[in-house]
């Protein structure tokens, strides 16, 4: 289901003229080496905001750590964890700032 929400989310961004990238790989640099098979961002909005999209009953603390890692590795300052599996979408949005 998350892929469906991702497609619709990006469609809504495009309708509003907002730039985005989907499934953006984040390379890992370790010991002077680049590892391309690092992490992946669901949606990067305007090269500024990281959005991780979920469709789950309960938010796992691992996803909080994941988005904080994404912010650190990319040098971005703002991220959102958006869970679409809630009665009111505003209750499924969590903001992160670095």
ABEGO torsion letter per residue (X at the ends): XAAAAAAAAAAAAAAAGBBBBBGBBBBBBBGGBBBAABBBBABBBGGABBBBBBBBABBBAAAAAAAAAAAAAAGBABBBBBBABBABAAAABBBBBX
